[in-house]
Amino acid sequence: MPTLLIADDHPLFRAALRQAAADAVDALQVREADSLDSVLAALDAEPGIDLVLLDLHMPGNHGLAGLAAIRAQHPGVAVIVVSANDDPRVVRRALDHGAAGYLPKSAGLDELRDAIRSVMACEQWLPASLRAAVTRAQSSADDSALAARLASLSPQQFRVLVLVAEGLLNKQIADRLDVQERTVKAHLSAIFDRLGVRNRTQAGVVLRELELSDPARHLEP
């Protein structure tokens, strides 16, 4: 029985996705999460989840970092990015970082059903309206290299990298992950080597390169 995790911080949007998903796949089990932390906790607790519908902008996730975290820590889970941002360059970056599909929030229910069915069948999916533009938006060499470097990290190394980017010290990271401080230092050495950086600051910058602005956020004058 396939299992879907809907990750979005808006309850009404989650409800709409749940109904459309239930119509798309028979006997589908649906889980929900409203933050990146709850997404990762759900995946840890239920390794059999098949697909995540991931909002790019939700608590704890501001761009592609959440996608990279899921791909690093749970590489067997397929991810469809669901976002108000339909810039072909952003879509291209999401695919480069391991998304199996990309669904604009403006898409209709038929497209959502088609996306879920296609990705469940191990196919990549994009809406017809974006395919040509995404094909023209060729992968950036820098972004492709970044995706490869991040993909080389182990799940625990990626967790350490996230905490480093949050500004935690080695002892704090050790306490958070329930490991010894020397283990954190060993992970940091491996992280620096695989990312091609020299220190914690540079490592944090690498992760922040995945941040994206939220097109749904209106700035006050």
VEXSE-154051 format. One record per residue: residue in three letters; x, y, z of N, C-alpha, C in turn. Coordinates in Angstrom, 2 decimals. Example, Ala and Ser with C-alpha at 12.3 -4.5 7.8 and 13.67 -1.06 7.14 Angstrom:
2
ALA  13.19  -5.69  7.80  12.30  -4.50  7.80  13.20  -3.30  7.80
SER  12.85  -2.25  7.08  13.67  -1.06  7.14  12.90  0.03  7.87
END
This chain:
221
MET  0.85  -1.20  0.00  0.00  0.00  0.00  0.89  1.25  0.00
PRO  0.83  2.09  -1.06  1.71  3.26  -1.14  1.39  4.30  -0.07
THR  2.43  5.02  0.34  2.28  6.03  1.38  2.82  7.37  0.90
LEU  2.05  8.41  1.10  2.39  9.77  0.68  2.50  10.67  1.90
LEU  3.50  11.52  1.91  3.65  12.54  2.95  3.46  13.91  2.32
ILE  2.45  14.64  2.79  2.20  16.00  2.30  2.85  16.99  3.26
ALA  3.80  17.77  2.76  4.56  18.69  3.60  4.26  20.13  3.19
ASP  3.40  20.77  3.96  3.01  22.15  3.69  2.47  22.74  4.99
ASP  2.71  24.01  5.23  2.28  24.60  6.50  0.90  25.23  6.43
HIS  0.19  25.07  5.32  -1.16  25.62  5.20  -2.18  24.48  5.25
PRO  -2.98  24.37  6.32  -3.91  23.24  6.48  -4.89  23.09  5.32
LEU  -5.40  24.19  4.78  -6.37  24.09  3.70  -5.73  23.52  2.44
PHE  -4.49  23.92  2.17  -3.80  23.41  0.99  -3.48  21.92  1.18
ARG  -3.09  21.54  2.41  -2.85  20.12  2.68  -4.12  19.30  2.45
ALA  -5.24  19.84  2.88  -6.51  19.13  2.71  -6.83  18.93  1.23
ALA  -6.59  19.97  0.41  -6.85  19.86  -1.02  -5.93  18.82  -1.66
LEU  -4.66  18.84  -1.25  -3.71  17.85  -1.78  -4.10  16.44  -1.36
ARG  -4.55  16.30  -0.13  -4.95  14.97  0.36  -6.10  14.41  -0.48
GLN  -7.10  15.24  -0.76  -8.25  14.76  -1.53  -7.85  14.39  -2.94
ALA  -7.03  15.25  -3.56  -6.61  14.96  -4.94  -5.75  13.71  -5.00
ALA  -4.89  13.53  -4.01  -4.03  12.35  -3.98  -4.85  11.08  -3.81
ALA  -5.86  11.15  -2.95  -6.72  9.99  -2.73  -7.45  9.60  -4.01
ASP  -7.80  10.61  -4.82  -8.46  10.34  -6.10  -7.49  9.75  -7.12
ALA  -6.20  10.06  -6.96  -5.20  9.65  -7.96  -4.73  8.22  -7.77
VAL  -4.63  7.77  -6.51  -4.04  6.46  -6.22  -4.96  5.69  -5.29
ASP  -5.31  4.49  -5.68  -6.16  3.65  -4.85  -5.44  3.21  -3.58
ALA  -6.16  3.13  -2.48  -5.64  2.61  -1.21  -4.38  3.35  -0.76
LEU  -4.35  4.65  -1.01  -3.19  5.46  -0.65  -3.26  5.86  0.83
GLN  -2.16  5.65  1.53  -2.05  6.15  2.89  -1.41  7.53  2.85
VAL  -1.98  8.48  3.57  -1.49  9.86  3.52  -1.09  10.31  4.92
ARG  0.11  10.87  5.01  0.60  11.48  6.24  0.77  12.98  5.96
GLU  0.83  13.79  7.01  0.98  15.24  6.84  2.08  15.77  7.75
ALA  2.72  16.85  7.30  3.74  17.53  8.09  3.67  19.01  7.78
ASP  3.99  19.85  8.77  3.87  21.30  8.57  5.19  22.04  8.74
SER  6.31  21.31  8.82  7.63  21.92  8.92  8.67  20.92  8.44
LEU  9.86  21.41  8.13  10.91  20.50  7.67  11.28  19.52  8.77
ASP  11.34  19.98  10.02  11.66  19.07  11.12  10.65  17.94  11.21
SER  9.37  18.26  11.05  8.35  17.21  11.14  8.39  16.28  9.93
VAL  8.83  16.80  8.78  9.01  15.95  7.61  10.10  14.90  7.88
LEU  11.25  15.37  8.35  12.36  14.46  8.60  12.03  13.47  9.72
ALA  11.30  13.95  10.74  10.89  13.06  11.83  9.94  11.98  11.30
ALA  9.02  12.35  10.42  8.08  11.38  9.85  8.81  10.35  9.01
LEU  9.80  10.79  8.24  10.56  9.86  7.40  11.42  8.92  8.25
ASP  11.95  9.45  9.36  12.70  8.59  10.29  11.79  7.55  10.92
ALA  10.59  7.96  11.29  9.67  7.07  11.99  9.02  6.05  11.05
GLU  8.89  6.40  9.77  8.20  5.53  8.82  9.01  5.45  7.52
PRO  10.05  4.61  7.51  10.93  4.53  6.33  10.22  4.07  5.06
GLY  9.02  3.52  5.19  8.32  3.03  4.01  7.57  4.08  3.23
ILE  7.65  5.34  3.62  6.99  6.42  2.85  7.57  6.44  1.44
ASP  6.69  6.47  0.45  7.12  6.39  -0.95  7.36  7.74  -1.60
LEU  6.56  8.73  -1.23  6.59  10.01  -1.94  6.31  11.15  -0.99
VAL  7.04  12.25  -1.18  6.81  13.48  -0.41  6.40  14.59  -1.38
LEU  5.30  15.27  -1.06  4.95  16.52  -1.75  5.49  17.65  -0.88
LEU  6.54  18.31  -1.33  7.30  19.24  -0.50  7.13  20.68  -0.92
ASP  6.63  21.51  0.01  6.57  22.95  -0.20  7.97  23.52  -0.01
LEU  8.41  24.38  -0.93  9.75  24.95  -0.82  9.87  25.96  0.30
HIS  8.76  26.53  0.74  8.80  27.58  1.76  7.84  27.23  2.89
MET  8.40  26.65  3.95  7.64  26.27  5.13  8.60  26.38  6.30
PRO  8.12  26.37  7.53  9.04  26.50  8.67  10.21  25.53  8.60
GLY  11.42  26.08  8.69  12.63  25.26  8.62  13.15  25.04  7.22
ASN  12.39  25.46  6.21  12.80  25.22  4.82  12.57  26.49  4.00
HIS  13.66  27.03  3.46  13.56  28.26  2.67  14.28  28.06  1.35
GLY  13.74  27.17  0.54  14.37  26.90  -0.74  14.68  25.43  -0.91
LEU  15.84  25.16  -1.49  16.19  23.79  -1.86  16.89  23.02  -0.75
ALA  17.16  23.66  0.38  17.88  22.97  1.46  17.08  21.79  2.00
GLY  15.76  21.96  2.11  14.93  20.86  2.60  14.95  19.69  1.64
LEU  14.89  19.97  0.35  14.99  18.92  -0.66  16.32  18.20  -0.54
ALA  17.39  18.96  -0.41  18.72  18.35  -0.28  18.81  17.49  0.98
ALA  18.20  17.95  2.07  18.22  17.19  3.33  17.48  15.87  3.17
ILE  16.32  15.90  2.54  15.56  14.67  2.34  16.33  13.71  1.45
ARG  16.90  14.22  0.36  17.64  13.35  -0.56  18.88  12.76  0.11
ALA  19.52  13.53  1.00  20.72  13.03  1.68  20.38  12.00  2.74
GLN  19.31  12.26  3.50  19.00  11.41  4.64  18.06  10.26  4.29
HIS  17.29  10.42  3.21  16.34  9.38  2.81  16.35  9.26  1.28
PRO  17.44  8.78  0.70  17.59  8.78  -0.76  16.58  7.90  -1.50
GLY  15.91  6.99  -0.79  14.94  6.13  -1.45  13.57  6.74  -1.61
VAL  13.36  7.92  -1.04  12.05  8.58  -1.09  11.99  9.54  -2.28
ALA  10.96  9.42  -3.08  10.77  10.35  -4.19  10.15  11.65  -3.67
VAL  10.53  12.77  -4.30  10.04  14.07  -3.86  9.49  14.85  -5.06
ILE  8.26  15.32  -4.93  7.70  16.29  -5.87  7.68  17.64  -5.16
VAL  8.37  18.60  -5.70  8.36  19.95  -5.14  7.06  20.63  -5.54
VAL  6.40  21.23  -4.56  5.16  21.98  -4.80  5.42  23.42  -4.39
SER  5.35  24.35  -5.34  5.77  25.71  -5.03  5.01  26.74  -5.87
ALA  4.87  27.94  -5.30  4.32  29.06  -6.06  5.34  29.62  -7.05
ASN  6.59  29.22  -6.91  7.66  29.71  -7.77  7.74  28.82  -9.02
ASP  7.40  29.37  -10.18  7.45  28.59  -11.41  8.54  29.08  -12.36
ASP  9.56  29.73  -11.80  10.71  30.15  -12.59  11.41  28.91  -13.13
PRO  11.57  28.77  -14.46  12.21  27.57  -15.02  13.60  27.30  -14.45
ARG  14.33  28.37  -14.08  15.67  28.15  -13.52  15.58  27.50  -12.14
VAL  14.57  27.87  -11.37  14.37  27.23  -10.06  13.94  25.78  -10.24
VAL  13.07  25.54  -11.20  12.64  24.16  -11.48  13.85  23.32  -11.88
ARG  14.69  23.88  -12.74  15.89  23.15  -13.18  16.79  22.82  -11.99
ARG  16.96  23.77  -11.08  17.79  23.53  -9.89  17.18  22.44  -9.02
ALA  15.86  22.46  -8.86  15.21  21.43  -8.04  15.44  20.04  -8.64
LEU  15.33  19.92  -9.95  15.58  18.63  -10.59  17.03  18.21  -10.41
ASP  17.95  19.18  -10.52  19.37  18.86  -10.34  19.66  18.36  -8.93
HIS  18.89  18.85  -7.95  19.10  18.44  -6.56  18.25  17.24  -6.17
GLY  17.67  16.57  -7.16  17.07  15.28  -6.89  15.56  15.21  -6.87
ALA  14.85  16.30  -7.19  13.39  16.22  -7.24  12.95  15.33  -8.40
ALA  11.92  14.53  -8.16  11.38  13.67  -9.21  10.30  14.39  -10.02
GLY  9.83  15.51  -9.51  8.82  16.28  -10.20  8.70  17.66  -9.60
TYR  8.01  18.54  -10.31  7.84  19.92  -9.85  6.44  20.36  -10.22
LEU  5.67  20.75  -9.22  4.27  21.10  -9.42  4.01  22.53  -8.95
PRO  3.74  23.48  -9.85  3.37  24.83  -9.41  2.07  24.81  -8.64
LYS  1.94  25.68  -7.64  0.71  25.72  -6.85  -0.48  26.22  -7.67
SER  -0.21  26.78  -8.83  -1.29  27.22  -9.71  -1.84  26.06  -10.55
ALA  -1.22  24.88  -10.46  -1.64  23.74  -11.27  -3.03  23.26  -10.85
GLY  -3.70  22.64  -11.77  -5.03  22.09  -11.48  -4.95  20.71  -10.86
LEU  -6.09  20.22  -10.41  -6.14  18.92  -9.75  -5.76  17.79  -10.71
ASP  -6.11  17.93  -11.99  -5.75  16.88  -12.95  -4.23  16.76  -13.06
GLU  -3.54  17.91  -13.05  -2.08  17.87  -13.11  -1.49  17.24  -11.85
LEU  -2.08  17.55  -10.71  -1.60  16.96  -9.47  -1.75  15.44  -9.51
ARG  -2.90  14.97  -9.94  -3.11  13.51  -10.03  -2.11  12.88  -11.00
ASP  -1.90  13.55  -12.14  -0.97  13.03  -13.14  0.46  13.00  -12.57
ALA  0.84  14.04  -11.83  2.17  14.09  -11.23  2.38  12.94  -10.26
ILE  1.41  12.71  -9.39  1.53  11.64  -8.39  1.61  10.28  -9.07
ARG  0.75  10.04  -10.04  0.76  8.75  -10.74  2.08  8.54  -11.47
SER  2.59  9.58  -12.13  3.83  9.44  -12.90  5.01  9.14  -12.00
VAL  5.14  9.90  -10.92  6.28  9.71  -10.03  6.18  8.37  -9.29
MET  4.96  7.97  -8.93  4.78  6.66  -8.32  5.20  5.55  -9.28
ALA  5.12  5.83  -10.58  5.53  4.87  -11.60  7.01  5.04  -11.97
CYS  7.75  5.78  -11.12  9.20  5.98  -11.29  9.54  6.82  -12.52
GLU  8.64  7.73  -12.89  8.90  8.65  -13.99  9.10  10.06  -13.44
GLN  9.85  10.88  -14.18  9.98  12.29  -13.82  8.78  13.04  -14.38
TRP  8.31  14.07  -13.64  7.12  14.78  -14.10  7.30  16.28  -14.01
LEU  6.89  16.96  -15.08  6.78  18.42  -15.12  5.49  18.79  -15.83
PRO  4.87  19.91  -15.48  3.67  20.33  -16.21  4.05  20.68  -17.65
ALA  3.14  20.42  -18.56  3.41  20.68  -19.98  3.81  22.12  -20.22
SER  3.24  23.04  -19.44  3.50  24.47  -19.65  4.94  24.87  -19.32
LEU  5.65  24.04  -18.59  7.01  24.38  -18.18  8.10  23.56  -18.89
ARG  7.72  22.50  -19.55  8.73  21.56  -20.04  9.73  22.20  -21.00
ALA  9.25  22.95  -21.96  10.17  23.55  -22.94  11.10  24.55  -22.27
ALA  10.56  25.40  -21.39  11.38  26.42  -20.72  12.41  25.78  -19.80
VAL  12.04  24.70  -19.10  12.98  24.03  -18.21  14.08  23.35  -19.02
THR  13.72  22.81  -20.17  14.72  22.19  -21.05  15.73  23.23  -21.51
ARG  15.25  24.44  -21.82  16.16  25.52  -22.24  17.01  26.03  -21.09
ALA  16.50  25.95  -19.87  17.24  26.43  -18.69  18.25  25.36  -18.28
GLN  19.34  25.29  -19.00  20.32  24.25  -18.77  20.91  24.36  -17.36
SER  21.33  23.23  -16.85  21.90  23.19  -15.51  23.14  24.06  -15.43
SER  23.24  24.83  -14.34  24.45  25.59  -14.07  25.55  24.62  -13.64
ALA  26.76  24.84  -14.17  27.89  23.97  -13.79  28.12  24.04  -12.29
ASP  28.02  25.25  -11.72  28.23  25.41  -10.28  27.17  24.66  -9.49
ASP  25.91  24.76  -9.94  24.83  24.12  -9.21  24.91  22.60  -9.34
SER  25.28  22.11  -10.50  25.44  20.67  -10.67  26.54  20.14  -9.78
ALA  27.63  20.90  -9.69  28.74  20.49  -8.83  28.33  20.52  -7.36
LEU  27.56  21.55  -6.98  27.08  21.64  -5.60  26.18  20.46  -5.27
ALA  25.27  20.11  -6.17  24.38  18.97  -5.93  25.17  17.69  -5.76
ALA  26.20  17.51  -6.57  27.02  16.30  -6.47  27.78  16.26  -5.15
ARG  28.31  17.42  -4.73  29.06  17.44  -3.46  28.13  17.15  -2.28
LEU  26.96  17.75  -2.28  26.02  17.50  -1.18  25.56  16.04  -1.18
ALA  25.37  15.48  -2.37  24.94  14.09  -2.47  26.00  13.12  -1.96
SER  27.26  13.58  -1.92  28.34  12.70  -1.45  28.38  12.59  0.07
LEU  27.64  13.46  0.77  27.63  13.42  2.23  26.74  12.27  2.73
SER  27.14  11.68  3.83  26.29  10.68  4.46  25.13  11.39  5.16
PRO  24.06  10.66  5.51  22.95  11.30  6.22  23.39  12.03  7.49
GLN  24.29  11.42  8.28  24.73  12.06  9.52  25.60  13.28  9.23
GLN  26.42  13.20  8.20  27.24  14.36  7.83  26.36  15.52  7.40
PHE  25.27  15.23  6.69  24.37  16.30  6.29  23.71  16.93  7.51
ARG  23.34  16.11  8.49  22.76  16.66  9.72  23.75  17.60  10.41
VAL  25.01  17.19  10.45  26.04  18.03  11.06  26.17  19.34  10.29
LEU  26.16  19.25  8.97  26.28  20.46  8.14  25.14  21.43  8.42
VAL  23.93  20.93  8.55  22.77  21.79  8.83  22.96  22.51  10.16
LEU  23.43  21.79  11.17  23.62  22.40  12.49  24.77  23.40  12.48
VAL  25.81  23.12  11.71  26.90  24.09  11.55  26.37  25.38  10.92
ALA  25.52  25.23  9.89  24.95  26.40  9.22  24.06  27.20  10.17
GLU  23.49  26.52  11.18  22.67  27.21  12.18  23.51  27.89  13.25
GLY  24.84  27.68  13.21  25.73  28.35  14.14  26.05  27.57  15.40
LEU  25.69  26.30  15.48  25.96  25.52  16.67  27.44  25.14  16.76
LEU  27.95  25.08  17.97  29.32  24.65  18.21  29.39  23.13  18.28
ASN  30.62  22.61  18.24  30.79  21.15  18.21  30.09  20.46  19.37
LYS  30.25  21.01  20.59  29.64  20.37  21.75  28.12  20.39  21.64
GLN  27.57  21.50  21.14  26.12  21.60  20.98  25.62  20.60  19.94
ILE  26.39  20.45  18.86  26.02  19.48  17.82  26.07  18.06  18.39
ALA  27.11  17.77  19.16  27.23  16.45  19.77  26.05  16.16  20.68
ASP  25.65  17.15  21.47  24.50  16.96  22.36  23.22  16.76  21.56
ARG  23.05  17.55  20.49  21.83  17.46  19.69  21.71  16.08  19.00
LEU  22.85  15.56  18.54  22.83  14.29  17.80  23.12  13.09  18.68
ASP  23.38  13.35  19.97  23.66  12.28  20.93  24.88  11.45  20.50
VAL  25.96  12.16  20.13  27.22  11.51  19.78  28.34  12.21  20.54
GLN  29.53  11.64  20.47  30.67  12.25  21.14  31.22  13.40  20.30
GLU  31.87  14.35  20.98  32.38  15.52  20.28  33.43  15.15  19.25
ARG  34.24  14.13  19.54  35.26  13.73  18.56  34.62  13.17  17.28
THR  33.41  12.61  17.43  32.69  12.13  16.24  32.26  13.30  15.38
VAL  31.82  14.38  16.02  31.45  15.58  15.27  32.67  16.13  14.53
LYS  33.81  16.16  15.20  35.03  16.67  14.55  35.40  15.81  13.35
ALA  35.23  14.50  13.47  35.53  13.61  12.34  34.57  13.88  11.18
HIS  33.31  14.08  11.51  32.35  14.40  10.46  32.70  15.73  9.79
LEU  33.09  16.71  10.57  33.44  18.01  9.99  34.62  17.90  9.04
SER  35.61  17.12  9.40  36.77  16.93  8.51  36.32  16.33  7.18
ALA  35.44  15.35  7.25  34.94  14.73  6.02  34.09  15.71  5.21
ILE  33.27  16.51  5.91  32.42  17.50  5.24  33.28  18.53  4.52
PHE  34.30  19.06  5.20  35.17  20.06  4.58  35.83  19.48  3.32
ASP  36.27  18.23  3.42  36.95  17.59  2.29  35.99  17.41  1.11
ARG  34.79  16.91  1.38  33.85  16.62  0.30  33.24  17.87  -0.32
LEU  33.11  18.92  0.47  32.55  20.16  -0.07  33.63  21.08  -0.64
GLY  34.90  20.75  -0.40  35.98  21.58  -0.90  36.07  22.92  -0.21
VAL  35.82  22.92  1.12  35.89  24.16  1.90  36.93  23.99  3.00
ARG  37.29  25.13  3.65  38.37  25.08  4.65  37.87  25.22  6.08
ASN  36.66  25.76  6.26  36.23  26.02  7.63  34.70  25.99  7.74
ARG  34.23  26.18  8.98  32.80  26.11  9.26  32.02  27.18  8.52
THR  32.59  28.38  8.45  31.89  29.48  7.79  31.63  29.16  6.33
GLN  32.65  28.66  5.64  32.49  28.31  4.23  31.50  27.16  4.06
ALA  31.51  26.21  4.98  30.56  25.09  4.90  29.13  25.59  5.04
GLY  28.91  26.54  5.97  27.58  27.10  6.14  27.12  27.86  4.91
VAL  28.04  28.54  4.26  27.72  29.30  3.05  27.23  28.35  1.95
VAL  27.86  27.19  1.84  27.46  26.21  0.83  25.99  25.86  0.98
LEU  25.56  25.61  2.20  24.16  25.24  2.41  23.24  26.42  2.15
ARG  23.67  27.62  2.51  22.81  28.79  2.31  22.65  29.14  0.83
GLU  23.52  28.60  -0.02  23.35  28.82  -1.46  22.08  28.18  -2.00
LEU  21.47  27.31  -1.20  20.24  26.65  -1.63  19.00  27.45  -1.27
GLU  19.16  28.55  -0.54  18.01  29.35  -0.16  17.42  30.07  -1.37
LEU  16.10  30.24  -1.36  15.40  30.93  -2.43  14.43  31.92  -1.82
SER  14.18  33.01  -2.52  13.15  33.94  -2.04  11.78  33.34  -2.27
ASP  10.84  33.72  -1.41  9.48  33.20  -1.49  8.63  34.18  -2.30
PRO  8.18  33.79  -3.50  7.37  34.71  -4.33  6.02  35.01  -3.71
ALA  5.58  34.22  -2.75  4.28  34.46  -2.13  4.37  35.45  -0.99
ARG  5.58  35.83  -0.61  5.74  36.76  0.50  5.73  38.19  -0.01
HIS  4.83  39.00  0.50  4.73  40.40  0.08  5.51  41.27  1.04
LEU  6.44  42.03  0.50  7.25  42.90  1.35  6.51  44.19  1.64
GLU  6.56  44.59  2.88  5.91  45.85  3.26  6.74  47.03  2.81
PRO  6.12  48.13  2.41  6.88  49.31  1.97  7.58  49.96  3.14
END
